Amino acid sequence: MERNSGPLSAESASWLYLILAILFEVGGTTSLKMSDGFTKVLPTISTVVLYLLTFLFLGFAVKKIDLSVAYAVWSGIGIIILALVSFLFLNEKMNLIKIMGILFIIGGVVIVNLTTKH
């Protein structure tokens, strides 16, 4: 029996790490857009720092979560949030084809999770 030494189990902590990795990735990718091809200093620095944090926490997450599941959730949720950020804050267009593509990605994430033992 694995002893729980804190308020979160190791698996729960891994899911928290995955959520943090997703949020840092969204911030990093948004900063990447704002860096204007790495020509603006602060967004460029932000991009690098946020991507380092992204992969740090993704690495923590895959200690207990299958890599295929973690990557599917990370990329799928990241795409959904980034599509919303792009549409709401970066004045990017949203159309039926983009929405359908995002729905296919969500479907893929659901299928991967349903076919994986947790």
LINURSUL-V754556 format. One record per pair of residues at least 24 apart in sequence whose ideal C-beta (glycine too) atoms are under 6 Angstrom apart, sorted by sequence separation. I is the first residue (numbers start at 1). J is the second residue. D is the distance in Angstrom with one decimal. If there is no record, write none. Layout:
I:J:D, I:J:D
This chain:
24:50:5.0, 28:54:5.7, 79:105:5.6, 24:53:4.3, 25:54:4.4, 76:105:5.0, 24:54:4.2, 21:54:5.2, 76:109:3.7, 21:57:3.9, 73:109:5.9, 20:57:4.5, 21:58:4.1, 72:109:4.8, 17:57:4.6, 21:61:6.0, 72:112:4.3, 17:60:4.1, 18:61:4.0, 17:61:4.1, 14:61:4.9, 69:116:5.1, 14:64:3.8, 66:116:5.8, 14:65:5.0, 18:70:5.7, 22:74:5.7, 26:78:5.9, 11:64:5.0, 21:74:5.9, 25:78:5.0, 29:82:5.7, 10:64:5.4, 22:77:5.2, 26:81:4.9, 30:85:5.8, 22:78:5.3, 26:82:5.7
